[in-house]
Structure formats: structure tokens, C-alpha cells
Amino acid sequence: MTDIEKKLIEYLESEHKFAQMVLWNDERLGLELSIIMDDTTLGPGLGGTRWRAYPTRTEALVDNSRLARGMTYKLALAVGKDTELAKAGVSFGGGKAVIRGESTQDKSKREDQLRAYAALINSLGGRFITSIDVGTSVEDAITMRGVTKWVGGLPQEMGGSGDPSPATAMGVIWGLRACVGAVYDTDSFKDKTIAIQGIAGKVGSTLARDLAREGAILIGSGRNQSTAQKIATEVGAKLVPPDEIYEQECDIFSANAFGGILNDDTIPKLRCRITAGGANNQLWDPLRHAAMLQDRGILHAPEFWINGGGVINVAHEFHPQGYSQERAFADIKRIYDRGKEMIEISRREKLPLLTAAMRLAEDRIRKAKTAD
């Protein structure tokens, strides 16, 4: 049995059961997908749709289950009592969708696939709301919106919030300020060396530009060499091969590509004091690897806390008064306050920051269940 298969069994047999799982395969359209609503105690499942050529169905389901669980924690933290969303009575549970396969270049076929997928979402009656993620775009959201109202990430001219990547990067910046304050007693990035994995991506490139403007010294890597080189030249970053990014001497290692990259092989290579980035599910074995990082004196920022800016921005599309960038950005900035609170708990109780973050999220869900 492979590690991937073991992970799937672990999630499916855990005491934490999914609220709902939908598996769908349309051979005529060449569309294979899964929707997982992890926990809907706080509201309908909200999460993006990831379109990726997973090698196996099992790997797609494992990633979907981990992403959906992360969304549960992310939204429980994102909509605290002090937020604009909470004041309006808007709250969400965690969900995620994964489309397995190569993304077709045939525009007509892709639109047919998206409309069929949107009809499936519509059949769920609002229990799942999606947005864009890796492999999907604002244009895809527009296509789906023609079939279902349960989709966010629309252009601002359609009353939406647009591409969530800049908002995700904004949230990462505010979370990084909390981490840098805890480790270096400053919220400035000036002269801090930051290694950005995934510098060519939507979040990684935005993050690189923002950090460069604040005087950070950047090191980058990316699978798309030409795009990575272009961004590196623009922001004055040193570009290294993807496999060498882990061993760069830096203050912060920022993962902004795919998940599972902090593991038994990579953690011993790290030469930093903080790991914090926009990628989901960075720790392959979350609790064990969070403890491993803590033992090495590295502060790890739980991704379901620090990368919540994108989903917070999308969630504001469902505010009773419609989307307001001012309200959305005010809630994204609160990622900093939430981080300071969690870091204080972590230090006081000598816990990995991941454990403190999970506790806050689970407490909110538990209180909601008790109130019901």
C-alpha cells in the first residue's frame, strides 16, 4: 500500500466524518470530479475548484479531502466575532472540489464541462459554493455563473471580487508581519531574506512584488523556468533550481506552490527561522511535521490561517449588502490580529502554532454545535 493510499484510508476512517462527498464521472464529457463538504456546522461548504492532472484517482481524493479539511479550519478562523462578515451574520463551513484530468485547450469542450459541473453544484441546493483555484480562472467562474448562483470569484463588474490571488497574497503579508514580529521583534521586511517557492505563480509573484517594495532580499524558484526568471529579474531575486530552494540560508521560507512539500526529506534541509506561505497543506503529516519544525526552532505559520485572504475576499461576495472591497480588506487585515492571538497561546502553552490554530478553529465549531 502506498503512502497516498494510506492517507486516503486515514481520512476516510477518521473520527471526523465528511458532511458529504460527491463523486462524479461523465465519460461523454471526459469529466471526473469530486466535491467534499468537510464540515458544515458553521454554514454551507465554501471552497475553490482545483483542476489538475492527478496521476491516480486516489491521489485526487486525498488532496481533495486534505484541502476540504483545511477550508473548515480556514473559514472557522476567518469569520471571527470581530469581522465584518460575522457582524452581517455570514458564515461558512469547509468544502473543496477537484477535477481530475488535463485541462482541455478546446474552449467549447471546456465550457460544456464547466456547465455540466455547474449543474451538479446547482443540484446540491446551496450546500456547496465554489470559486477558482489552481487550474481554474475568472473566465471559468463566469461560464459557471450562467448555470448556478453558487459560484464566487466573479469580476468586479459583475458584483464579484475578481481573482482571489492578490487577496491571498495580501493575507500572507499580514500573517508574515505577525510571524516576523514574534521571531525578530519587528513587523518590517527590510533586509529580511525570503525564499519564495513558486515565485512564478499567481500568489508567489504577487507576494514577491509586495515584499520587494518593502525592501526584502528575495530568493526564488519555480517550475516554469521562463516565467520564474522574468519575475526574478523584475523584483531583483536570485533564482535557484526548484530542488535547491529548501537549503537556501534565509529568514523565511515561503511555500507558494502545491502541498506536502514540508516533510521528512525537506525539513532537515531548511535554514530559516520561519516557514510561511500561500500554499495549502504544506505539511505532509501535519501534527508530526509541525512538531518537527518546532523542535528545530522554526516557527511554522499554519496555511489555513495565513492564506485565508482569498477565501475571505470571495466570502464577501455573499455579504447581504453585496461585495465591498473596503469591508473585505478590513477582514483580511485581521489575519494579523488572529496570528498574534495564536502565537501568544502557542508560546504560553509551549504548543506548535498549528495546534493552537486548530484549537481556536475547533472551539468555534464546537460552540456552534452546542448552541444548536
Secondary structure, 3 states (H helix, E strand, C coil): CCHHHHHHHHHHHCCCCCCEEEEEEECCCCEEEEEEEEECCCCCEEEEEEEECCCCHHHHHHHHHHHHHHHHHHHHHHCCCCCHHHHCCCCCEEEEEEEECCCCCCHHHHHHHHHHHHHHHHHCCCCEEEEECCCCCHHHHHHHHCCCCCECCCCHHHCCCCCCHHHHHHHHHHHHHHHHHHHHCCCCCCCCEEEEECCCCHHHHHHHHHHHHCCCEEEEECCCHHHHHHHHHHHCCEECCHHHHHHCECCEEEECCCCCCECCCCHHHCECCEECCCCCCCECCHHHHHHHHHHCCCEECCHHHHCCHHHHHHHHHHCCCCCCHHHHHHHHHHHHHHHHHHHHHHHHHCCCHHHHHHHHHHHHHHHHHHHC
